[in-house]
């Protein structure tokens, strides 16, 4: 089964989401590189087989172990906010099925991704390898600790909501780097935040828009 029509509808839905939220995000459109990555990466290969037909709908989908794959618009927006370059090194917290990492791999030189659930981490690494995303390295560990031996990072993206920005992640963000992270408690109001670190190390935090993510859990 091919998904060309569904993929193009996904792109249309993303563009509609951007237009609807531009007053909050400050973005009238997303980087064409991000949109091309969204077109290129086969989202249907990153969802459970029994819900492949729903892979491109404009909403989050369950992927097992109480986790979800984010809706395409949120994936695209969070990726765009990182403003990655081809030479960039990016850290992802929350590998899930590997979809966000695959998108990032199209825009950066190297992606490091952490997943705390062993079954998801193993499956995601196998899937990413089989599909040819060779510039993604994953490991199973505590996302709150980051990946210090690979730091500093040009971008950090967190795909689960934390009550506050984890200090270890902030310390691993390069001067001039950007972090995108949902902040808030489970089942309550959450805000997608953009954290930028200036050349002298001073950080600036900006609210982007309200979101709903699974909680970021400390420990493994």
URHU-V491312 format. One record per residue. N is the residue number from 1. RES is the residue in one small letter. SS is DSSP state (helix for helix, strand for strand, loop for the rest). Layout:
# URHU-V491312
[[N RES SS] [N RES SS]]
This chain:
# URHU-V491312
[[1 x loop] [2 x loop] [3 x loop] [4 x helix] [5 x helix] [6 x helix] [7 x helix] [8 x helix] [9 x helix] [10 x helix] [11 x helix] [12 x helix] [13 x helix] [14 x helix] [15 x helix] [16 x helix] [17 x helix] [18 x helix] [19 x helix] [20 x helix] [21 x helix] [22 x helix] [23 x helix] [24 x helix] [25 x helix] [26 x loop] [27 x loop] [28 x loop] [29 x loop] [30 x loop] [31 x loop] [32 x helix] [33 x helix] [34 x helix] [35 x helix] [36 x helix] [37 x helix] [38 x helix] [39 x helix] [40 x helix] [41 x loop] [42 x loop] [43 x helix] [44 x helix] [45 x helix] [46 x helix] [47 x loop] [48 x loop] [49 x helix] [50 x helix] [51 x helix] [52 x helix] [53 x helix] [54 x helix] [55 x loop] [56 x loop] [57 x loop] [58 x loop] [59 x loop] [60 x loop] [61 x strand] [62 x strand] [63 x strand] [64 x strand] [65 x loop] [66 x loop] [67 x strand] [68 x strand] [69 x strand] [70 x loop] [71 x loop] [72 x helix] [73 x helix] [74 x helix] [75 x helix] [76 x helix] [77 x helix] [78 x helix] [79 x helix] [80 x helix] [81 x helix] [82 x helix] [83 x loop] [84 x loop] [85 x loop] [86 x loop] [87 x loop] [88 x loop] [89 x strand] [90 x strand] [91 x strand] [92 x strand] [93 x strand] [94 x loop] [95 x loop] [96 x loop] [97 x loop] [98 x loop] [99 x helix] [100 x helix] [101 x helix] [102 x helix] [103 x helix] [104 x helix] [105 x helix] [106 x loop] [107 x loop] [108 x loop] [109 x loop] [110 x strand] [111 x strand] [112 x strand] [113 x strand] [114 x strand] [115 x strand] [116 x loop] [117 x loop] [118 x helix] [119 x helix] [120 x helix] [121 x helix] [122 x helix] [123 x helix] [124 x helix] [125 x helix] [126 x helix] [127 x helix] [128 x helix] [129 x helix] [130 x helix] [131 x loop] [132 x loop] [133 x loop] [134 x loop] [135 x loop] [136 x strand] [137 x strand] [138 x strand] [139 x strand] [140 x strand] [141 x loop] [142 x loop] [143 x helix] [144 x helix] [145 x helix] [146 x loop] [147 x loop] [148 x helix] [149 x helix] [150 x helix] [151 x loop] [152 x loop] [153 x strand] [154 x strand] [155 x strand] [156 x strand] [157 x strand] [158 x strand] [159 x strand] [160 x strand] [161 x strand] [162 x strand] [163 x loop] [164 x loop] [165 x loop] [166 x loop] [167 x helix] [168 x helix] [169 x helix] [170 x helix] [171 x helix] [172 x loop] [173 x strand] [174 x strand] [175 x strand] [176 x strand] [177 x strand] [178 x strand] [179 x strand] [180 x strand] [181 x strand] [182 x strand] [183 x strand] [184 x strand] [185 x loop] [186 x loop] [187 x loop] [188 x loop] [189 x loop] [190 x strand] [191 x strand] [192 x strand] [193 x strand] [194 x strand] [195 x strand] [196 x strand] [197 x strand] [198 x loop] [199 x loop] [200 x loop] [201 x loop] [202 x loop] [203 x strand] [204 x strand] [205 x strand] [206 x strand] [207 x strand] [208 x strand] [209 x strand] [210 x strand] [211 x strand] [212 x loop] [213 x loop] [214 x loop] [215 x strand] [216 x loop] [217 x loop] [218 x loop] [219 x loop] [220 x loop]]
